[in-house]
Amino acid sequence: MQIVIEKTKTGFRQTTKEKVDGRVKIRRTNNLKRITRLISQLPNNPRLVQLDKKDIKVIYSSDQVLLLKDYQNNLSLKLYNQILDNIDENTPIIKNVKTNRKKILAIALASITLISVSGIAISMISNATNNIDNQQTVAISETSSWPIEENEETYTSSMAETLELPDDDNYDNSSIVQAEIISKDNYELETRILQTKNIYNNSLQNNKEIPISTKMDDYTIDKIVNFINSADGKYTFQLAQEFGVDPYTFVCLMMNESSLNHEGTIPGGQYYNGFGVGICQLETPNGQEITAFNYDTNQSETIYETMDNALDKRLNIKMGIMRYQNVLQRYHGNEKLALQSYNFGYGLIDLIVQIYADEIGVSFDDVVDNYQDVGWLKYVQQVSSNPQAFAQKLDTDKYSNYSGTINYLKKWQYDSYGNGNYLKNLYSYYLGIYSSNIINGEIIQTNLTDNNVVKVSLEDSKKNLI
């Protein structure tokens, strides 16, 4: 039996083909509940993933394959992401197969050994064999016992209707393997690049309130990808993951703050502004203490934000990540409030949240916990465009708890404050669709194209439920 899942104009279609006594039995359904149930039963330990121009094959053995049709144009769909998220992190991935696919598949399935070196899965393929059966199946618990529904059709054929790999005649047998084996991290990066290009080219939906990837032309993508692949980029990703911070969001933050230019934004650098220091633009470091929780060591870490530390690029990145984790915690994982507070300061964001909460008749925490509602941004704009006028019109008795912040704004000596478009500018550099942060034992994943939020406990994530 083999399973094909594809997107249709009205939903999804699943085709199941099973060879019985030399005949192929075919079932089709567009029942989403049935399709979702089948997906939930798929294993999460395939032997190999093969990427073609449009389709993706998840190979569980020489005769067990799931084919996901046109995945590149449907990466924002929850169903497709559910399938891809369930692939084990150590699964080797082959992309851009240009030569003898049948023999490549035989080689890959013959002996795949996974070796862990410093947490990186290395795929080794050897001992080729050409004797592979092209019959393809997915092992699941339910097959012929399924009842037939109104929107499900079944028929049989004497023809060998299978999803065979192309015949050898179509390929150059002189160079059997010209496939590139890539890690899951690289696969995720390339997937994110594709998602970003589709958003930039308006072929995927985009957030109306705070659109993402709007500045991601090829030059900008290359700049960000080059940083991610650099030693400093790998260090940033490692630290971000240790502190439970979405690394792609944090790269956006650094891109927005300094254009990823550390040397040019420290004292003596061409772009130093006298306030923010380095790649994370740490403002006037004066030795303050920063403490954040490291999920890798399961302990809190403390660092002092001195000028010497800020001048060191990697310490600058670490302090920025620890600062950002602090505001993520303060705002219960509300990424947009946390990011805006990185620009405004959390004292001012607290005031703005309280004003907005009073306006709509809810509590402070209600605003913080509603990740989809960004109505508070109008007050960000007001503060940014005219901080003194904003402070003057506030009821100081009503907001007496924020008197220090209000007086600070009244005495502000410049015509504007911070960046009223900070979030739009920052997310304009986002690579991919999903951001994930860890807050209080939960992974909070946000689809940045529609603001849909999913929360999963860390314990459940360890059971491969996300």
N, C-alpha and C positions, 0 to 999 in steps of 0.2 A: 504494500500500500504506500502511496505517496500523497503528500498534501501540498496544495498550491493555495496561497492566499493573495488576493488582489483587490485593489480599490475599484469600485464601480461608480457610476454617476449618482446612484442612490444610496450607497453604503459599501458593503464588502461582500465578496463572494469567496467561498471556500470550496475547492474541488478535491475530492479524495478518490484516488485510483488504486484498486486492489486487484492483483492478478490471482485468479482462482481457476484451476484446471485449464490453464492455457488461454483463458479469456480474461479480459480486463473489465472489472466491475467499477462503474463510475458513479459517485454521488456528488451532488452539488447542493449547497445551501447558502442563503443570504441571511440566515437567522443569526443576528449578532451575539445573542446569548449562547447559542450553540458553538459559534466560532470562538468566543472568549473562553468557554469552558474547555474546549480542545486545547487552546493555547496554554491554559493553566496547567494542563497535564503533560506538556512537553518537558523533556529532561533539560537540565541546565548545564550539561557537560558534553557538548558536541566535540567531535574529534577535530573538526576543521570548519572554518567559515570561508566561503569563496565569494569575492565581490566581482561582479561583471559590470558592464556599463550602466545597466539599469536595475538588475535583479541581484538578490543575495541568496546564496544557498547555505543552509545550516546543515552540515553533514555529521550524522551521528555514528555511522559506520559505512562500510562499502555499499550497503543496500538500505540505508536509512537517511532520507533527505527531506528537508522542508524547503520549499521555494517561496520566497517573498517577492512578489512581482512589483516592479517599478518603485522600489523602495526609495530611490534618490529623490523622487518627486513627491514623496509622501512622508517625509521625515518628521513633520509636525503632528502626525496622527498618533493618538494615544495607543491604538491597537498595534501599530508597527513598532512603536517604542517599547511597548510591553514585551514584545517578542525579543527585540534586540537587547533589552536590559537583562533578560534572563540568561544571556550567554555567559558562561563561566569566564572569569577574567584571565584565565590561563589558556584559553582556546587560541590556537594559532590562526592567523588570518592571511589568506592569499588574495592579492588584488591584481588587477590588470593582467589577467591570464591571456597571453597572445599566441601561444603555440599549442602543442598537443595537449589539450585539456584532459583527455582520457588518461594519458600516461602521467600527467602531473598529479591527477587525483590518486592514481594508483601509488605513486611514489609517496605522496603525503600520508595516505592512509596506511601504508606499509609499516612505518615505525615512526611515530611522533613521540619524542621524549621531551619532557618539560623539566628544565633545570632552573632552580631559583638562585640567582646571584644578586645579592643586595636588594632583594625585593623585586627584581625585574625578571619576568618570565622570558626565557630564551627558547625558541622553537628550533629543534634540530630534525632534519628530514634526511633519511638515508635508506640503504637496502631496497632499491627499487624493485617493484614487481609489476608485470604487465597483465597479470591474470586477475582482472577485476570484473565482477558482474555488474552490469549497468542497471539492473533492477533496483529501484529506489523506494524506500519505505520510511515511515516514522512510527516508532513503537509507542503506542498509547494503550490505555486500558479499555477504551470503548471502540468497537469497530462495527461489525455486522449486526450487533444488537440494537443499533440506533433505530428508533421508529421513523417512518417517513412522514414528514410534515407537508403542509400545503405549499410551502415555498422551497421544498427540497425535491430534486428530481434524481432518478436513478435509472441507469441503463447499462447494458453490457455490450462489449464489442469483441469480436474475434481477432481484431487487429491488435498488435502490440503497442498500445498507446501508452507511452512512457515519456518522461522528461529526460531522454538520453542526452548525454553530452555529445557535442558535434563529432562527426566521423573524423577519423585520422586523416582522410584525404584533404581536409580543409586546412591542414596545418603543416608546418615545416617540421618534419621529424628529425632533422639534423640538429636542432637545438631544442631539446625537450623542455627544459625548465627555464623559462624567462619570467617567472612569477616572482613577486616581491613578498617576502614574509614580513608582516608588520605586527607590532605589539598592539594590545588593546588600547593603550594610551595614544599611540599614533593613529589608530583607527578612529578613536573618539575625536582627535584633533582634525583629521581629514573630514569626518562627518560634520563637524562643526563648521569647517570652512565651506563645505557644500551648502549647509543650511544658511549660512551668512550670505553667500552669493545669491541664493534663491530669494532671500529677504531683500537684499539690495536691488535685485532685478525685478522686484515686485511679483514674484511667482509664489511667495508664501505670505500668509497674513502677517500683519504687524500690529503692535499695540497702538491704539489711537491716542491714549493719554501720554505715554512715554515710549515712543517707537525706538526700536533697537536697530543697530547695524546700519544706520543711515549714512555713515561716512566710510563704509567699508569697501572702498574701491580696491583694485588689485594691489596698488602701492601700499595702502594702509594695512591690508591683510598681510602682505609680505613682511612689513615692519614688525607687526605684532607676533607673527609666527616665528620670525627670526629671533625675537627676544625669548619667546617660549622655549625654543630649541637651544638657546644659549645656556651656558653654565649658570648664569644669574637667573635665567628663567626657570631652569629646573630646580634651583634652590628656592625660588619663590613658590613654585607649585608644591614642593615638599613641605615647606613651612605652612602654607595655606591649609593644606590637608591636615597637618598636625594640629593646627589651631581651629579646625572646623570651619574654615572660611572658603567660600567658593573662589578658586584660583582665577577663573576667567573674569569674575567681577573685580577682583583685586588688580588684575592686570589693566582692566579698564580704568580703575581709579588712578593708577600710576600714569597711564597714558594721558588721562585728563589733567592730572596735576602737573606733570613735568615732561610730557611727550617721551617718557622713558629715558630721559636725559639726566643722569645723576651729576656728572662732572660739570655740566653747564649750569646747574641750579644750586651749587654750593657757593659759599663766599669765595669771590675771585672768579667765578664762572661767568660766562657771557650773559646768562639769563637769570642770574641771582637777583631777587627783588628786595632783599633786605629783611624778609620775614620768613618765608618758607624755605626749608633746607632740604635739598636732595630729591631723589626720585619720588619719595612719598610726600614731599613738601611739609616736613615737620616744622611747625611754626615756633620760631624762637626757642629752641631747646634750652631749658634752664635747670636740668637735673631732676625733673619730676619723675616719680616712680610709676612704672606701668606694670601691671600684673595681669596675666591671662592664663587660661587653662590649656595645657597641651594634652590632646587626646591620645597621643602616641605613648607618652610616658605616664599618662594618667595623674599628672601633678601640675600644680600651678607654677608658673615661671615669673620672675620679676627682673626687670631691666630698668636702668636709669637713663632717661632721655637727656643726655649731655650733648654738648656740641661735638665733642670728639666722637661719640657714638654715632651721631647723625651724619658726620662726614664719611663714615665707613658705609659703603653702599649696602652691604649685606645686613649690617646692623640697622641701617635706615629702613630696609625692607621689613626686617623682623619687628621693629618698633611700630611701623605702620600697620602691619598685620595684627599685632597685639592691641593697638589702639582701636582698630576696626572691630576686632572681636568684642571689645568692651562695649561699644555702642550697639552692636548686634544683640548682645545680651540685654542691654538696657531697654531696647525696643522689641524684645521678645522675638527676634528673628525677622522683624519687618525690615527688609533689606533697603527699601527706599528711604525710610526715615533714618536708618543708620548711615547711609551714604550722604544724605543731606546734612546730617549732624557733623559728619567729617569736615564739611565745608563751613557750616554755620557755627558749630559748637553745640553740645547737647543742651546747655542752659537755654539757649534761644529756641531750639527745637521743642524743648519741653513747654515753653510758653506758647508757641504756635499750636502745638497739639492741644493744650488746654483751651485756648481760644476757640479752636475748631470744634472741640468736644462740646463746649458751651453753646456754640451756634446750632449744632444739630441735636442737642439734648441727650448726649450720651456721656459716659465716663471717659476719663483719660485713657484707661486701659482698653476700652472699647475701640477707640480710634487706633491705638497701637496694634491691637490684634486683628484689625480689619485690613489685611494687606492689599485688598483690591481697591479700597477707597483712598484716593490721593487728593481729596478735596482740600486738604490743608495746604496744598501747593500754592493756592492763591495768596495765602499770607506770606509764603516764602517770596513770592514776586513783590508783594508790597514792601516787605522789609528791605529787599535788595534794591528796589528802585528809589526808596526814600525812607531810610531808617529812622530819622528824627521825627518825621511826620507820623510814622506808624506808632512810635512810642508816645508821642504827645497826645494822641487821641484815646489811649487806653485808660480804663478806669483803674487808677492805682490802688484804690481800696479793694476792688474786686480781685485784683491780681497782686495783692501785697506780698504773696509768697515769692513773686518774681521781681521784686523791687530792684534788686541788684542788676538784673538783666535789663530792665526797663531804663534805669538810670544810665547804664552803659550805652544803650542806643541813643538816648537823648544827648549824650556828650560826644557821640561819634563825629569825628571831624571831617569825614568824607561824604560825598553826595550819594554814594551807593554802598551796599554792604554785601560781601560775598558774591555768589553767582546765582541769580534767580533761575537760570537754566542749567544748573549743575547736573541734574539727573539726566536731562535730555542729551547734554553733551557727553556725559560719561557713558550712557548706554548706547550712544551712537557708535562706540567702538566695540560693542559686545560681539564675541565670537561664539556663535551657536544660538541655542534657544533656551536651554534650561540652566538655572543656577541652583546650587545646593549649599546650604549652610547647616551646621550642627549647633543646636541651641537646647540646653537643658535635657540632654539625652534623646533628642529628636533630630532627625534629618528633615529639614524643610526644603522641599524642592518647588521652585516656581517656574512655570512656563511663561517666559517674558513676552510671548506674543499675544497672550490672552489673560495674563495675571492669574491663571488657575494655580492653586497651591495645594500640594499634597504633603502631609506630615506622616512620617514613619519612625517608630522608635529604633534606636541603635540596635537593640537586641533583635528586632524583627529583620533589620537589614542584614544582620549576620546570618540569618536563615535564608538569604537570597530572595526576600519578598519584594525587593525593589531592584 
